Amino acid sequence: MKDGYCNENNPRCMQHLIGLPKNKSGGFNPLFDYQQKLFDTLQSKKMVFCLKATGLGITEIMIRYITWLCLKDNSLANSEIVIITGPRLELSISIIGRIKKLFYDLAITFDTKLTTVILNDVLIRAYPSNHLDDARGIPNVSMILCDESAFFAQGSR
């Protein structure tokens, strides 16, 4: 990816430090063209809507993008990234767990709640769509990711 996110000629880029995404057979996935297009769009647009099929790795690329945004510089310090998932709390816990797991091989651990992680003074918190009251009034939100929004309850859309 451009802007230092991933450069195969630079083994110290974030993607290579934390490891490339793994596929179901245990191998590593390259960055696919549609993922590069998503990254480029995220860099140039304020709001992005991605209607997609399952299994394309969009959630994975988004959590890696969020991680990269937090660590690339201090521009998001003291802000919060909100992740809104489908109505199950387990999905919120899973996404935050996946962010934490990116740093497992680097022996970095996190002493935060299951739905929260802090990276470079950026609080990343996931909320199930049926419990959004806690997300109201957050003062300094730098990004919102809605994941699995097709499964939000009718009243939460």
Secondary structure, DSSP 8 states (H G I E B T S, - for coil): -TTTT--TT-TTSHHHHH---B-TTS-B----HHHHHHHHHHHH-S-------TTS-HHHHHHHHHHHHHHH-STTTT-EEEEEE-S-HHHHHHHHHHHHHTTGGGT----S-TTEEEETTEEEEEEETT-GGGGTT-S-EEEEEE-SGGGS-GGG-
